[in-house]
């Protein structure tokens, strides 16, 4: 079998891999091959909660997310097709013990250009009817925030890359990264070898199996995240605001006219076998989700379940993405360790990696802080973090759950 050639091989046809391929073809790189052992958007990307927001406790992440927001808002002109973006506004809610941290973070975020402001309980009641609110409630509001369709977004990027000349090959597994003379020389796949001077790994936790033989250890942890879809109660408006609520450990957004999607920041399951079949939704998760979201939105406490989904996350040691060159191996680029936050940043990540590969530096947003070597250098990324509730919940949550009949 003859060896095929490419200028760049991208491993992974999720939203990040598709965005990188589109970024490359947009910059004139025509011989791009995207490989996926499954299908476009077939795993983590297609099962994402797909929130679009800029509120991060780390400013480096916020800058990348801010750069990506313009893409979601101008999708038809920048990419083509439809990503399903819905601008609902976004609320970051926190426990009262984190109010000063929230104030400080909002000030810092505004300093880098994020459109966000503090809102009190009275304004919260107007922005988000149906919420349980304390009199001293404080949140951050982003009017440009919302959510998108994760499958449509990924497919639109892949189709735009194809239109630019990329080959997107589904059901083709990359089994090894090839090297010669101390640098990358291509990939071995289930369909033969491809010779290429540049390889980009954008395949999440599956990247570990390709990196380990090369002596590159990223220490990614694979976990399984769940989402459930609940019938929207009448007190929540259709198209209600998108919310991350650190006080209860849940997040929620609309899903069409009659459903609300609910996820949990405090519910993760380790995933020792990335390819093992798992249930679309675990019964235990649904109960925990109702308890958490039911404290903040009482109308969801007993709402009918209308479906759900789950997908794998690849967590880096500091729970922030890893972007840029793999240490000690020229030609190998990384876009992994998204830690559950890759979707909203994907268009900007694609532009940044394409700029790095074609021009030697990222211009869309600074990505040097996300270098793979930061852990060995003792420089993991951090921010002014918010607390999350313990598994048992704090007394206020337990009292609220008792009131809606979920615990006794």
N, C-alpha and C positions, 0 to 999 in steps of 0.2 A: 504494500500500500504506500503510495507516495505521500510525502509529508506536505501538508498544506502550509501556507504562510499567512501572516497578518501583521499589521503594524502594532495593534494592541489587542490583547485578549482580556475580556472582562468576565470573571467567573461570578455568576449570580445574576439572575434576571428578576430580582426584586426591585423595589422602587429606587434604591440607591444605585444598583448596577445599571438599570435602565437610564437613570439620570446621567451617569458618567458616560455611557455610550452616546447619549444625545449631546452631552457637552462636547465630546470629542468630534463627532460629525459636524456639529455647529462651527467648530474651529478648523474645518477642512481635513480632518483625518477620516479618510474614506474606508480604509481597510481595517474595520473594527469587527471583531467577532465576540458575541455575548453567548456564554454557555450556561445552561441550567440543567441539572439532573431531573428537574420536574418541568414546570411550566412557568410562564411569565406570571408573576404575582401569586404563585401557587402555594407559598408557605407564609412566612411572617408578614410580608407586605400586604397581601390580600386579606389578612385577618386583623389588621391594625385597627385601633380605635380611631386613627386618622385625625386627631385633634391638630388644629393649626393655631399656634400661639407663640408669643415671644417671651413670656415670663419665665426666666431662668434665674437661679441663684448665682450662676457663674456667667460673667459677662462675655467670655469667649463663646459660649454656647448661644447666648442671646444674639450676638452679632451675626452668627451663621443663620439662626432662625429668622432674624429680621431681614436678611438678604433674600431668604427663600420666600418670605411673605409676598413680595412683589410678583413673584412667579405665579403664585396661586391666584392673585387678584387679576393678573393680565394673561391668564393661561392661553386663551385663544390666539393672541398675538405672538406670544413667546414660544409656545410649543405646538399649538393646534389641538383640535379635539376638545374634550370637556373633562375636567378633573372633578367635577361635582362640588366645587367649593361653595360653601354656604357661610355667609358672614352673619353670625348670630351674636357676636360679642363674646368675650371670654372673661370669666371671673376666677381669680386665684384667691381662695379662701383659706384662712389659717386659724389655728387655735389662738385664743386670747394671749397665751404666753408668748406668741411669736409676733404680736402686733408691732413692736419696735423693729424687729427684723424685717417685717414687711415694709414699714415706712422707709427703712434704709435701702432696701432692695429697689423699691419703686424709684427712689431718688437716683440710684445708680443706673437703673435701666433707662430712665428718661435722659440721662447724660449721654447715652450711646445712641439715642434716637428712637427708642421704643415709645409708642403712643400708649401710655398707661397712666392711670391716676388712682388715687385712693378714693374709696366710696364707703360711706357709713351705713348704718342699719336702715335709715330712712330711704336712702337712694337704692340700697340693695332690694328693699321691698318693691320698689318700682321696676327695677331692672329684672328681677327674678321672682315673680309671684309664685307662691306655693312653697317657699322655703321656710324652715324653722329658723328664726333669727333671735339672737340675744340683743338686748338694748345697746351693748357696747361693741357690736359686731364691726369688723373692719375687713375690707377686701381690696384687691387691686382689680381694676377693670380695663380691658383692652377692647375698644370698639371695633378694631379690625380683625379680631380673632373669630374662630369658628371651627369648621371641620370640612373635610373633603371625602370623596369616594376613593378608598384605597386601591381598589381594583382598576377603576377607570383611570386614576392618576398614573398607575404603573404602566398600563397598556398604552396610554397616550404617549408617554415618554418612549416606550419601546417602538411604537409605530413611527414616531418622529425620528428616532435613530435609524430605523429601517429606511425611511424616506431619504435620509442623508447618506445611505450606502452601507450601513451596518448589517451584518448577518446575525440574526437572533436565533440560536439553535436550541430548541427545547429537547428534553429527554436525552441530553448529551452530558455525561458527567466528566468533570475534570478530575482525574485520578492522581496526577502528580504535576508539580511545577518543575520544569527542566532547567538545568543550569549548564553553563560551559564557560571556562575561563574566568570563574569567579563572579559571573553575573547570570541573570535570567536569559534563557534561550527559547522558552516556549512552554507548552503544556502537553501532557499526555492525557488523552480523553478516552472514553469508551468507544469513540469512533475514529481513533487514530491520533497521531501527533499533529500539533500546530506549532510551527516555528514563529516566534515573535520576540522582538527585543523588549517589549513591555507587557507585563501581566498585572492586572488589577484584581485583587481578591475583594469581592463585595458580597460574599456568601455567608455572612454571619458566623455562627459557631462552627459551621462546616469548614471554615478556614483552618481550624486547628489541625485537622488531619493532613492538610497540605503543607502547613508550616512546620510541623514537628520534624519531618525528615530533613528539613533545611536547617535545623538548629534554632529556629525562631519560636520562642515561647511567649505567647501573649496572656496566658492564664485566663482565658475567657470562661465564663460559667454559663452553661445553657439552662434556661428556666422556661417553664410553660406559663403563659399568662392567659387568663380567661376574660371573656366579656359575656354579658347577658343582655337580652333585649326584653324590656318590660313594656306593657301597655301604658301609654301616656295618660296620666290622670287628667281630668278636666281643668284642675287648678294650674297645671303647667301649660303655658301657651304652646301652640304648634310653632316650631322654630324657636323654642326657648333658648336662653343663653347657655353656652357651653361652660362647664364648671369643673375645676379641680379643687376639691375640698380636703385640705390636709387635716382638718380637725376630725373628720370621720374616716379618712383614708380611702375615699372613693372619688371617682370622676364620672361625669355624665354629659351627654349631648343628645340632641334630637337624632332620630333615625327615621326619616320620612315623616309623614304627617301624624302618625298615630303611635309611634314607638319611641322609647328613650333607651339609649345604649348606656350601660353601666359597667364600669371596670373598677378594680380595686388596686390601690398602691401597696396594700399590705398582704396581698395574697399571691404568692409565687410558689411553684413546685419545681424542684430540680428535675432536669431532664437528662438522665444518663444516656439514653439512646435517642438521638435526634430523629431517626427515621421510623421509630416505633409508632404504630397507630395509637391515638388517644381519643377519648370521647370528645365530641364537639363541645360538651358542657358538663362539668361535674356537678352532681346534685348538691354536694356540700358547698360549692362555690355560690350557687344560686341563693342558698339560705344566708350565707355570710353577706352576700351583696345586698340582699333585702334588708338585713339588719343595719348595715352601714348606711346605705342610701336612705333607708326609711327614717333614720334619725334626722337627716337634713331635709328630706322631702317626704313628709308623712304620707302623701298620696301615693308614693311608690312602695310603701311598706308591704302591701298585699296585692300589688298590681299583678295581673296575669303575665306569665312568662310566654314570650312570643318567639323564642329562639335564642341562639347564642353561638359563639365560636371561640376558638382558642388558637394560639400560635406560639412559636418559640421566640424567645428573646436571647440575645447574646450580651451578657453583662461583662464589662471590663472591670478591672480591680477598683477603679474609682467611679464606676458607673457613668463614664463619659466616653464618647466615641474615640476611635483610633484612626487617624488619617495621615496619609503620606507614606514616605519610603519605609520599606522593611529594613531593619538594621542589618548592615553588612552584606546586602545583596542587591546591587544596582539593577534597576529594571523592574523590581517588584514593588508595587504600590498597594497600600492597604486602605480599605474603607469598611471597617468592621467594628465590633464592640459598641453598636449603637445604643444598647442599654434601654431600649424602648422608646428612644427619642429620635429615631432616624427619619420617620416619615415626613414630619413637618420641615426638616432641614434638607431633605433629599435634593430638591432642585438646585440649591446653593452648593451642596456637597458635590453634585455632578459638575457644576461650573468650576469649582475650586480644583478638583482633581484634574479636570481637562486642562485648565490653565497651567497647573503644575507640570503635567506631562508634556504639553506642547511648548510652554514658554519658560519653564523652570521655577515659576513662582505663582502663588495664588493671588489674584487681585480682587475677586468678589468679596472675600472675607478672609481674615487671618486664620490659618489653620495650623501654624507651627506649634501652638500650645497643645494640639492633639497628637503630637508625634508619638510614635511607638516607644521611643527610648525614655519617655518621661518617668516611667516607673523605676527603671534601673538608675536613673539620675536622682531618684528620691524627690521627684517633683510632680506627684499626682495632682490632678486638678481638684479644686475645692470651691466652695462658695458659702455665702451666709445662708445655711440650710434651715428648713422648717422641720419641726418635729412631726413625727407620725404617731398615731395612737398605738398603744400596746395591743397585742392580740385580744386581750380581755376588754379593751375599751376603757376610756376614762369615766368617772362617775356621771358626768353630764350626758354622755352618750348612752350609758346604761339606763339612766332615768328616762331619757327620750325613747329608747327602745321599749321600755316597760309601758310607757304611755300608749304606744301604738300596738301593743300586744305581742311583740316579738320575743320578749323575755319576761320572766316573772320573778 
